[in-house]
C-alpha cells in the first residue's frame, strides 16, 4: 500500500498540452534576435474583463520566462513599433478559458471536467507577412488520485500556455515539427 502512495499523490496533477500547425512556412534564414509581442486577445465571452487581463499577463509571463531561461532571443519586447529586420512578431487569440468542473474531476475522473485554455497564434516577419500559424492548448485533469480538487489554478494554466507557445516557437526556429 505504501508503494502506491507516491502514484496516488502524483495522480493526474500534471497538465497536458497539444499543438497543431495551421500553416507553416520556413523560419528566416538568419535567426531572429528579437521577439515582439503583438496583440494577444482573449475572445471567450464567459471570462470577465478583469480575468482576461490577468490571464493575458500570466500568458505573457510564462512566455517571457521560457525565453529568459533559454536565451533564444536577445530580447522579448511588448511594442510592435519599429520592429527591426532581425525580429519576428507574435500575435494571437486565446479562444477558450474553461475552469472545468471539480466535481466531474472527482467523481468521474479520466479527463472529465478538465480545465483548459487554448488559442490560435501567428508569427509574422517585420513586413507583416505570415510565417507560421498554430493552435496551442493546455489542460489540467485534476488533483490527487484520479481527479479532484484543483491544484493548478487558471492563472498557472495561462502561464503554462505561454510556455507551450514559447516552446513551439523555439521548435519552429530550429526547423522541428511542433510537439
C-alpha positions in Angstrom: 0.0 0.0 0.0 2.8 2.4 0.9 4.3 1.8 -2.6 1.1 3.2 -4.2 1.1 6.4 -2.2 3.5 8.3 -4.5 1.4 7.4 -7.5 -1.8 8.4 -5.8 -0.2 11.7 -4.7 1.0 12.4 -8.2 -2.2 11.2 -9.8 -3.4 13.5 -12.6 -1.8 16.6 -11.1 0.1 17.4 -14.3 -1.0 19.4 -17.2 -1.1 18.3 -20.8 -0.5 20.2 -24.0 -1.4 19.9 -27.6 -0.1 22.0 -30.5 -1.3 21.8 -34.1 0.2 23.6 -37.1 -2.3 25.5 -39.1 0.1 26.8 -41.7 3.8 26.5 -41.7 6.5 28.4 -43.5 10.2 28.3 -43.2 11.9 30.2 -40.4 14.0 33.2 -41.6 17.5 32.3 -42.9 19.0 34.4 -40.3 17.8 33.6 -36.8 15.7 36.5 -35.3 17.2 38.1 -32.3 14.0 39.9 -31.1 10.6 38.6 -30.4 7.9 41.3 -30.4 4.7 40.6 -28.6 1.9 41.9 -30.7 -1.8 41.8 -29.8 -2.8 38.8 -27.6 -6.5 38.9 -27.1 -9.0 36.7 -25.3 -12.3 36.2 -27.0 -14.0 33.8 -24.6 -17.2 35.7 -23.6 -17.5 33.7 -20.4 -14.4 35.5 -18.9 -14.7 38.8 -17.2 -12.6 41.8 -18.4 -10.5 41.7 -15.2 -9.8 37.9 -15.6 -8.9 38.4 -19.3 -6.3 40.9 -18.3 -4.9 38.6 -15.6 -4.8 35.6 -18.0 -3.2 37.7 -20.7 -0.5 38.9 -18.3 0.1 35.3 -17.0 0.4 34.0 -20.6 3.0 36.7 -21.3 4.9 36.0 -18.1 5.1 32.3 -19.0 6.3 33.1 -22.5 8.9 35.6 -21.3 10.1 33.2 -18.5 10.8 30.5 -21.1 12.7 32.8 -23.3 14.7 34.3 -20.4 15.7 30.7 -19.4 16.6 29.6 -22.9 18.2 32.8 -24.4 16.7 32.1 -27.8 16.1 35.8 -28.3 18.3 38.7 -27.2 15.2 40.4 -26.1 11.4 40.0 -25.9 9.6 43.3 -26.2 6.0 44.3 -25.9 5.9 47.0 -28.5 5.2 46.4 -32.2 6.7 49.8 -33.3 10.0 49.8 -35.1 10.5 46.1 -35.5 14.0 45.7 -36.9 14.9 43.3 -39.6 16.1 40.7 -37.0 12.7 40.5 -35.3 9.6 38.5 -35.5 6.1 39.4 -34.2 3.9 37.1 -32.2 0.2 37.8 -32.1 -2.8 35.6 -31.2 -6.1 35.0 -29.6 -6.9 32.9 -26.6 -10.2 31.5 -27.7 -11.2 29.4 -24.7 -10.7 29.6 -20.9 -12.6 26.9 -19.2 -12.2 26.2 -15.4 -13.8 22.8 -15.8 -15.7 21.0 -13.0 -14.0 19.9 -9.8 -17.0 17.6 -9.1 -16.6 15.9 -12.5 -12.9 15.5 -12.0 -13.5 14.0 -8.5 -16.5 11.7 -9.2 -15.9 10.7 -12.9 -12.1 11.3 -13.4 -10.4 10.1 -16.6 -10.4 13.6 -18.1 -14.0 14.6 -17.3 -14.3 18.1 -16.0 -10.8 19.1 -17.2 -9.7 22.8 -17.0 -8.3 24.1 -20.3 -7.1 27.1 -22.1 -6.4 27.3 -25.8 -5.8 29.7 -28.6 -4.5 30.4 -32.1 -1.2 32.1 -32.6 0.8 33.6 -35.6 4.3 34.7 -36.2 5.0 37.4 -38.7 8.1 39.0 -40.2 8.7 42.7 -39.8 6.9 43.5 -43.0 3.7 41.8 -41.6 3.9 38.6 -43.7 2.7 35.5 -42.0 5.5 33.0 -41.3 3.5 30.3 -39.4 0.3 29.8 -37.6 -0.6 27.2 -34.9 -3.0 26.4 -32.2 -2.0 25.5 -28.7 -3.8 24.1 -25.7 -3.1 23.3 -22.1 -5.4 21.2 -20.0 -5.4 20.1 -16.4 -7.1 16.8 -15.5 -7.3 17.0 -11.7 -5.7 16.8 -8.4 -4.9 13.8 -6.1 -5.5 10.3 -7.3 -7.8 10.0 -10.4 -9.2 13.5 -10.2 -10.5 16.1 -7.7 -9.8 19.5 -6.4 -7.8 22.0 -8.4 -4.1 22.0 -7.7 -3.4 24.1 -10.8 -5.1 27.5 -11.0 -6.3 29.1 -14.3 -3.6 31.7 -13.7 -1.0 28.9 -13.7 -2.6 27.2 -16.7 -2.4 30.5 -18.6 1.3 30.8 -17.7 1.9 27.2 -18.9 0.1 28.1 -22.2 2.7 30.9 -22.7 5.4 28.3 -22.1 3.9 26.0 -24.6 3.7 28.8 -27.2 7.4 29.7 -26.5 8.5 26.0 -26.9 6.6 25.8 -30.2 8.3 29.0 -31.5 11.7 27.5 -30.4 11.0 24.3 -32.2 9.9 26.1 -35.4 13.0 28.3 -35.4 15.1 25.1 -35.2 13.2 23.5 -38.1 11.4 21.0 -35.9 7.8 20.0 -36.1 5.7 21.3 -33.2 5.1 18.7 -30.5 
